Amino acid sequence: MRRPLQNGERPRSWGFWTEVKLDALGRYLPQFTRASRRAQATLYLDLFAGSVDNVRRDDEGRQFFGSTVRALDTEPGFTRLRFFELGPNADRLRQQLRDRYPDDDRFDVINGDCNKEIAGCLSGLSDDGLDWAPTFCFVDPDGLDVDWPTLRALAQFKNSSARTKAEMLILLPHTSIPRLAGWDNAMGVDDRLSAKITSLFGADSWRAIDDRRQSNDLTASEARHLYLSLFRFKLERELGYRKTLTIEMGNEQGIPVYVLVFATDHPAGDRIMSSVFRQAREQSAEYRAELRERRQRERDERAGLQSLFGADELAEEAAPVYMETTELSGSAELPDWLLHRIERD
Ligand SMILES: C[S@@+](CC[C@H](N)C(=O)[O-])C[C@H]1O[C@@H](n2cnc3c(N)ncnc32)[C@H](O)[C@@H]1O
């Protein structure tokens, strides 16, 4: 049902896979705070906070809340929440959240680049004696916008007496890395883009994958898989996470759009997120089927009109290319040539 929009803003529109991602977040958070209920404090950090309202691209009447609302509505509640956003978006988000939660003093919106602001935020939380508290971080960029040192800072935030590190749910936009999507084989990597990819991985070992992709020794799907394995490998071996889980989300045709990577030290985190990812896979398949049925109905209706307007006036939609929604949860393994490249970093 359509809600009145906050501040009358036109919300950003997203594919169904964004709704699935946020529902997965919304299912996990209460289980996280419930599992942490004996702790005196729990922290939620949202590095790319977005806005309160979102709509589905395929159905603008269908609204869903963003991550900030999902986190603030979590029961049992987090005791402190920090949301990072840029410029006017941050001001707008602060206002929207103040209007929606007028008496809630648990949260703050930090206006600025999360990669620059994270150190100050974490040291403020440490100064308040919270660097032992169970902490969940959501890292949900539009593109290749998070830097490896930011993830390292989150992993190192908790003090040495804490048994587990901050948990992280990270959107890895692996299809934004050129030559991966299948349709962008000719796209080159310019200096600005390579610098971003190097910042994301914290080193340029990713180039070993790119080189092999360029010389067609790897297919797009093999290269995508290796970028993901490299990212998981670094979370596990460099940052020391006990377990990483991933779910690759596909669009209407099943073409991969991004992968969610979860990093945890806690067996309960692993168990709960595995079940949340299973539900996300089912939800994604359901939404995809619904959307394709709707598209088919629309095509049928248009075909009915064809006799009136002539076939050429109605463009055919492209046929689905392939379906892919996978989940990986084993420990990250890499081929020797990539391991040797990492050793040189
Ligand atoms: C994918 S959206 C986030 C969606 C949000 N998590 C939600 O659930 O609605 C990414 C957001 O990150 C913001 N952003 C981009 N770069 C950023 C940065 N370096 N630091 C903080 N925010 C950033 C953008 O303005 C955008 O609103």
The ligand as an SDF file (V2000), in Angstrom:
LIG
                    3D

 27 29  0  0  0  0  0  0  0  0999 V2000
   22.7990    1.7990   -2.3540 C   0  0  0  0  0  0  0  0  0  0  0  0
   22.5120    3.3160   -1.5780 S   0  0  0  0  0  0  0  0  0  0  0  0
   22.2330    2.8390    0.0790 C   0  0  0  0  0  0  0  0  0  0  0  0
   20.8970    2.2970    0.3240 C   0  0  0  0  0  0  0  0  0  0  0  0
   20.5550    2.1420    1.7650 C   0  0  0  0  0  0  0  0  0  0  0  0
   21.4280    1.2290    2.4700 N   0  0  0  0  0  0  0  0  0  0  0  0
   19.1160    1.7270    1.8880 C   0  0  0  0  0  0  0  0  0  0  0  0
   18.8690    0.6610    2.3840 O   0  0  0  0  0  0  0  0  0  0  0  0
   18.2500    2.4900    1.4990 O   0  0  0  0  0  0  0  0  0  0  0  0
   24.1140    4.0230   -1.4140 C   0  0  0  0  0  0  0  0  0  0  0  0
   24.1240    5.3550   -0.6980 C   0  0  0  0  0  0  0  0  0  0  0  0
   25.4660    5.6310   -0.2880 O   0  0  0  0  0  0  0  0  0  0  0  0
   25.6930    7.0170   -0.4020 C   0  0  0  0  0  0  0  0  0  0  0  0
   27.1640    7.1410   -0.5360 N   0  0  0  0  0  0  0  0  0  0  0  0
   27.9090    6.9810   -1.6680 C   0  0  0  0  0  0  0  0  0  0  0  0
   29.2180    7.0890   -1.3770 N   0  0  0  0  0  0  0  0  0  0  0  0
   29.3010    7.2880   -0.0330 C   0  0  0  0  0  0  0  0  0  0  0  0
   30.3940    7.4340    0.8700 C   0  0  0  0  0  0  0  0  0  0  0  0
   31.6480    7.3990    0.4310 N   0  0  0  0  0  0  0  0  0  0  0  0
   30.1270    7.5950    2.1970 N   0  0  0  0  0  0  0  0  0  0  0  0
   28.8410    7.6340    2.6300 C   0  0  0  0  0  0  0  0  0  0  0  0
   27.7550    7.4830    1.8160 N   0  0  0  0  0  0  0  0  0  0  0  0
   27.9920    7.3130    0.5140 C   0  0  0  0  0  0  0  0  0  0  0  0
   24.8940    7.4640   -1.5980 C   0  0  0  0  0  0  0  0  0  0  0  0
   24.5430    8.8280   -1.4710 O   0  0  0  0  0  0  0  0  0  0  0  0
   23.6710    6.5270   -1.5470 C   0  0  0  0  0  0  0  0  0  0  0  0
   22.5830    7.1400   -0.8890 O   0  0  0  0  0  0  0  0  0  0  0  0
  1  2  1  0
  2  3  1  0
  2 10  1  0
  3  4  1  0
  4  5  1  0
  5  6  1  0
  5  7  1  0
  7  8  2  0
  7  9  1  0
 10 11  1  0
 11 12  1  0
 11 26  1  0
 12 13  1  0
 13 14  1  0
 13 24  1  0
 14 15  1  0
 14 23  1  0
 15 16  2  0
 16 17  1  0
 17 18  1  0
 17 23  2  0
 18 19  1  0
 18 20  2  0
 20 21  1  0
 21 22  2  0
 22 23  1  0
 24 25  1  0
 24 26  1  0
 26 27  1  0
M  CHG  2   2   1   9  -1
M  END
$$$$
